[in-house]
Amino acid sequence: MSSDNEGISSRERRDTIKEMLLAQDSVTVRDLAERFDVSAMTIHRDLDALEAIGVLRKVRGGATAQPTALYESSLGFRLAQMPDAKREIAAAAAERVKPGASVALDDSTTTLAMLPFLAEIGHLTVVTYFASVVEEVSRLAPDTLELIVVGGTYSHKYHSFGGVLAEQQLMDLSVDHSFVSVPAVDVDRGAYHQEVDQAALKRTLARVAHDSSLLVDSTKFASSALHRVVELSEFDAIYVDDGLSPDVVAKLSRGSSALHIVREGALR
């Protein structure tokens, strides 16, 4: 191939790559070069640019949106995973909250799914470092949900704020409820995240609340990550869908956290 195809812009090509990753989890440089009729070097530049903003992770010969023990998947990919289960878990967890309460939400797509249900309760103070929560509150209930936004270093990948500044601000708060989700759960050892800064924020969020809940779909029990957030016993409640094995359910039931298993189709 002597020259690249000029019929499509780099922005259009990168948008298409993002759509492909959401649909099929991974792509190869060879397939992308053939699809767009461009050189492998051009595709590598595209993947580098997308990796820089947290859309994907480059691997040998291509890229992936799938999380690993060391790398959490991007926001777009996470939004597309288990949406029905997340919504049902979110609805069940929101039942803990009463009007007038303060509620802290992390930057997970599962806690993001709580906002329509929190909006129905109304007259709440919502604390978050997740820009998507800010956007959703502004859309759903700007008059009944008061926002406290924790600032820090912005992450394109998570569409949220983090770092030492965010952690310090959270430590100065005391909230009625916190709701946290994680990419991986070890039923014997606790909740985990691939990135140390994210683990620290979620740990702080769990500890500044009088009542803390872990919200996870059952796939997280088959995943692994490097950094422990907290032991499961630090959560007052755990909400999960009904996809867990009986052995895992039995272990969770013996723990000190109240276990809530949300049945499929609970909102229908």
Secondary structure, DSSP 8 states (H G I E B T S, - for coil): --S---SS-HHHHHHHHHHHHHHHSEEEHHHHHHHHT--HHHHHHHHHHHHHTTS-EEETTEEE-S--SS----HHHHHTSSHHHHHHHHHHHHTT--TT-EEEE-S-HHHHTTHHHHHHH-SEEEEESBHHHHHHHHHH-TTTEEEEE--SEEETTTTEEEHHHHHHHHHT--EEEEEE--SEEETTTEEEESSHHHHHHHHHHHHSEEEEEEE--GGGGG---SEEEE-GGG-SEEEEETTS-HHHHHHHHHSSSEEEEE-TTTT-
